[in-house]
Amino acid sequence: MNSRYLVSQNGPVTAHLRISSELRMFLPVSRRREWQEVTPDATSTLGHHVESIGIPLTEVGPMVADGRGVPPSYLLASGDVVEVHPVPRPQQLPREPRFLLDVHLGTLARRMRLLGIDTAYHNDMDDPALVVQANEERRVLLTQDRGLLRRRALWLGAYVHGSRPADQLRDLLERFSPPLRPWTRCTACNGVLVPVTKGEVEPLLEAGTRRNYDVYGRCRDCGQVYWHGAHGARLEEIVRSALAWAAHQQPVRRLSSS
């Protein structure tokens, strides 16, 4: 941007944010432009200015002013030009990620559990309770609610892109690259599945199931019994597609099926 747009006859009066294309979707439609003008003051941080134009800080990665990285706590000065970039993908976390999903992402939660990703979900939990659980259990809160992501008490969250569960799952895999361990978690409660003999669960099975299936698993938390039933082909396709897609991402991480 030409510097003549940053000054007036009396010198610099504003600062400018250069928003990466990936982040512009968070801006109001009428202001969905690369360059955003803000007015610095003595107290408002760079992070405050970024959020004030509509971008949750959970989605923001490196910010660069005059060739050097600056933190969200940086105090903008008149004439500053700051490049605002998205979180790098895959996003690096100190340990294997665990997740908590808001009430609108139930289908995504089941698919994540199907892939063996540690995924907490409740269909009746309000925003303050979600933040409390995410913080206490150090889970990444996944949501499409930008206001929820802007709650200052939240330790870590992420916006989920896509309207279809398949697109949402791909976005999750691309952003966090979690290890995949299909068929190891209960899709109902997130508990770990353990192998059981047919005899152990036979009283719980209908006659047709006992006759046609021999391999079973059981959730050690809620007791739900699993086998490859009528929906096996559809679920297998979800797993196959996720494994194939994740295997082609860079950097490649080792995937485990155990």
C-alpha positions as CSV (number, residue, x, y, z in Angstrom):
1,M,0.0,0.0,0.0
2,N,1.4,3.4,-1.0
3,S,2.5,5.4,2.2
4,R,0.7,8.5,0.9
5,Y,-2.6,6.8,2.0
6,L,-1.3,6.5,5.6
7,V,-0.7,10.2,6.3
8,S,-2.5,13.5,6.2
9,Q,-1.1,17.0,6.1
10,N,-0.6,16.9,9.8
11,G,1.1,13.5,9.8
12,P,-0.1,9.9,10.4
13,V,-3.5,9.7,12.0
14,T,-4.5,6.0,11.4
15,A,-3.0,2.5,11.3
16,H,-3.7,-0.1,8.7
17,L,-4.3,-3.8,8.9
18,R,-3.6,-6.0,5.9
19,I,-5.9,-9.0,6.2
20,S,-5.0,-12.3,4.6
21,S,-7.6,-13.7,2.3
22,E,-8.3,-16.7,4.5
23,L,-9.4,-14.3,7.3
24,R,-11.6,-12.0,5.3
25,M,-14.7,-14.3,5.7
26,F,-14.9,-13.0,9.3
27,L,-15.3,-9.4,8.2
28,P,-18.7,-7.9,7.6
29,V,-19.7,-8.3,3.9
30,S,-19.7,-4.5,3.4
31,R,-16.1,-4.3,4.7
32,R,-14.6,-7.5,3.3
33,R,-11.5,-5.8,2.0
34,E,-7.8,-6.6,2.2
35,W,-6.9,-3.2,3.9
36,Q,-8.6,-2.2,7.1
37,E,-8.2,1.2,8.6
38,V,-8.2,1.5,12.4
39,T,-7.6,4.4,14.8
40,P,-4.9,3.8,17.4
41,D,-5.2,5.1,21.0
42,A,-3.2,4.8,24.1
43,T,-4.9,1.7,25.5
44,S,-6.3,-0.5,22.7
45,T,-4.0,-3.4,21.7
46,L,-3.5,-4.9,18.3
47,G,-5.5,-7.9,19.4
48,H,-8.4,-5.6,20.3
49,H,-8.4,-3.9,17.0
50,V,-8.3,-7.2,15.1
51,E,-11.3,-8.5,17.1
52,S,-13.2,-5.2,16.7
53,I,-13.3,-5.7,13.0
54,G,-14.7,-9.2,13.4
55,I,-11.8,-11.7,13.5
56,P,-11.5,-14.0,16.5
57,L,-8.0,-14.1,17.8
58,T,-8.2,-17.9,17.8
59,E,-8.0,-17.8,14.0
60,V,-5.0,-15.4,13.9
61,G,-1.5,-16.5,13.5
62,P,1.6,-14.3,12.8
63,M,1.2,-10.6,12.8
64,V,4.0,-8.6,11.2
65,A,4.7,-4.8,11.5
66,D,7.6,-3.3,9.7
67,G,9.1,-6.7,9.1
68,R,9.0,-7.9,12.7
69,G,6.5,-10.1,14.4
70,V,4.3,-8.4,17.0
71,P,2.0,-10.0,19.7
72,P,-1.7,-9.3,20.2
73,S,-0.7,-7.1,23.2
74,Y,1.2,-4.7,20.8
75,L,0.0,-1.1,21.0
76,L,-0.6,0.3,17.6
77,A,0.8,3.6,16.7
78,S,-0.4,6.0,14.0
79,G,1.1,5.1,10.7
80,D,1.6,1.4,11.5
81,V,1.0,-1.2,8.8
82,V,0.4,-4.7,10.2
83,E,0.0,-7.9,8.2
84,V,-2.5,-10.2,9.8
85,H,-2.1,-13.9,8.9
86,P,-4.1,-17.0,9.7
87,V,-3.1,-19.7,12.1
88,P,-0.5,-22.0,10.4
89,R,-1.8,-25.4,9.5
90,P,-1.4,-27.9,11.0
91,Q,-1.6,-25.9,14.2
92,Q,1.0,-27.0,16.6
93,L,-0.1,-27.9,20.2
94,P,2.0,-29.0,23.1
95,R,0.3,-32.5,23.2
96,E,-2.1,-34.6,21.2
97,P,-5.3,-32.5,20.9
98,R,-8.5,-33.3,22.7
99,F,-11.7,-31.5,21.7
100,L,-15.0,-30.2,22.9
101,L,-17.8,-29.4,20.4
102,D,-20.7,-27.0,20.9
103,V,-24.3,-28.1,20.6
104,H,-24.5,-27.5,16.8
105,L,-21.8,-29.9,15.8
106,G,-23.2,-33.3,16.9
107,T,-22.7,-35.1,13.6
108,L,-19.1,-33.9,13.5
109,A,-18.6,-35.1,17.0
110,R,-19.8,-38.6,16.1
111,R,-17.5,-38.8,13.1
112,M,-14.5,-37.6,15.1
113,R,-15.2,-40.3,17.7
114,L,-15.6,-42.9,14.9
115,L,-12.0,-42.0,13.9
116,G,-10.8,-42.4,17.5
117,I,-10.3,-38.7,18.3
118,D,-11.0,-37.8,21.9
119,T,-14.2,-35.7,21.5
120,A,-16.5,-34.4,24.2
121,Y,-20.0,-33.3,23.2
122,H,-23.2,-32.4,25.0
123,N,-26.4,-31.4,23.2
124,D,-27.6,-29.3,26.2
125,M,-24.6,-27.3,27.4
126,D,-24.6,-23.5,27.3
127,D,-21.7,-21.3,26.4
128,P,-20.3,-20.6,29.9
129,A,-20.3,-24.3,30.8
130,L,-18.5,-25.1,27.5
131,V,-15.8,-22.7,28.4
132,V,-15.4,-24.1,31.9
133,Q,-15.1,-27.7,30.6
134,A,-12.7,-26.7,27.8
135,N,-10.5,-25.0,30.3
136,E,-10.6,-27.6,33.0
137,E,-9.9,-30.5,30.7
138,R,-7.7,-28.6,28.3
139,R,-9.8,-29.3,25.3
140,V,-9.9,-27.3,22.1
141,L,-13.4,-25.8,21.8
142,L,-14.7,-26.2,18.3
143,T,-17.6,-24.0,17.2
144,Q,-19.0,-21.8,14.4
145,D,-20.1,-19.2,17.0
146,R,-17.6,-16.3,16.7
147,G,-18.9,-14.8,19.9
148,L,-18.0,-17.9,21.8
149,L,-14.5,-17.8,20.4
150,R,-14.1,-14.3,21.6
151,R,-14.7,-15.1,25.3
152,R,-11.6,-14.0,27.1
153,A,-11.8,-16.8,29.6
154,L,-11.4,-19.5,26.9
155,W,-7.9,-21.0,26.8
156,L,-8.1,-22.3,23.2
157,G,-10.8,-22.6,20.5
158,A,-11.1,-22.9,16.8
159,Y,-13.7,-22.0,14.2
160,V,-15.0,-24.9,12.2
161,H,-15.3,-24.2,8.5
162,G,-18.0,-25.8,6.3
163,S,-21.7,-26.4,6.5
164,R,-21.6,-30.2,5.7
165,P,-20.1,-32.6,8.3
166,A,-17.7,-34.0,5.6
167,D,-16.3,-30.6,5.0
168,Q,-16.1,-29.8,8.7
169,L,-14.2,-33.0,9.3
170,R,-11.7,-32.2,6.6
171,D,-11.2,-28.8,8.0
172,L,-10.6,-30.3,11.5
173,L,-8.1,-32.8,10.1
174,E,-6.3,-30.1,8.1
175,R,-6.0,-27.7,11.0
176,F,-4.9,-30.1,13.8
177,S,-3.8,-33.3,12.1
178,P,-4.8,-35.4,15.0
179,P,-3.7,-39.1,15.1
180,L,-6.5,-41.3,13.8
181,R,-7.4,-44.6,15.5
182,P,-10.7,-45.7,13.9
183,W,-13.1,-47.9,15.8
184,T,-11.6,-47.3,19.2
185,R,-14.1,-44.9,20.8
186,C,-17.8,-45.0,21.6
187,T,-19.7,-42.7,19.2
188,A,-22.4,-42.3,21.9
189,C,-20.2,-41.2,24.9
190,N,-16.6,-41.0,23.7
191,G,-15.5,-43.8,26.0
192,V,-12.8,-46.2,24.9
193,L,-13.9,-49.5,23.2
194,V,-12.5,-52.8,24.5
195,P,-12.7,-56.1,22.7
196,V,-15.2,-58.6,24.2
197,T,-16.1,-62.1,23.4
198,K,-19.5,-63.0,21.9
199,G,-20.4,-64.9,25.1
200,E,-19.8,-61.8,27.2
201,V,-22.4,-59.7,25.4
202,E,-24.7,-62.4,24.0
203,P,-27.6,-61.7,26.5
204,L,-27.6,-58.1,25.1
205,L,-27.9,-59.1,21.4
206,E,-30.9,-59.8,19.3
207,A,-31.1,-63.2,17.6
208,G,-30.2,-62.0,14.1
209,T,-27.1,-60.2,15.5
210,R,-25.9,-63.2,17.4
211,R,-26.4,-65.4,14.3
212,N,-24.6,-63.1,11.8
213,Y,-21.7,-61.5,13.8
214,D,-18.9,-62.8,15.9
215,V,-16.6,-59.8,16.6
216,Y,-17.7,-57.3,19.2
217,G,-16.4,-54.3,21.2
218,R,-17.9,-52.7,24.2
219,C,-17.6,-49.2,25.7
220,R,-15.9,-49.4,29.1
221,D,-17.8,-46.3,30.2
222,C,-21.4,-46.7,29.1
223,G,-21.5,-50.4,28.1
224,Q,-22.7,-49.8,24.5
225,V,-21.9,-52.9,22.4
226,Y,-20.6,-52.4,18.9
227,W,-20.3,-54.7,15.8
228,H,-20.1,-54.1,12.0
229,G,-23.8,-54.0,11.3
230,A,-26.2,-52.6,8.7
231,H,-24.4,-49.2,8.6
232,G,-20.9,-50.7,8.4
233,A,-20.4,-49.8,4.7
234,R,-21.3,-46.1,5.2
235,L,-19.1,-45.8,8.3
236,E,-16.2,-47.7,6.6
237,E,-16.4,-45.1,3.8
238,I,-16.1,-42.2,6.3
239,V,-13.1,-43.9,7.9
240,R,-11.5,-44.8,4.6
241,S,-11.9,-41.3,3.2
242,A,-10.5,-39.6,6.3
243,L,-7.4,-41.9,6.4
244,A,-6.7,-41.4,2.7
245,W,-7.1,-37.6,2.9
246,A,-5.1,-37.3,6.1
247,A,-2.3,-39.5,4.7
248,H,-1.7,-37.0,1.9
249,Q,-1.3,-33.9,4.1
250,Q,2.0,-32.3,4.8
251,P,3.8,-32.7,7.1
252,V,2.7,-36.3,7.2
253,R,2.1,-37.8,10.6
254,R,2.1,-41.5,11.4
255,L,-1.5,-42.8,11.7
256,S,-2.4,-45.7,14.0
257,S,-5.2,-48.1,13.7
258,S,-4.7,-49.6,17.1
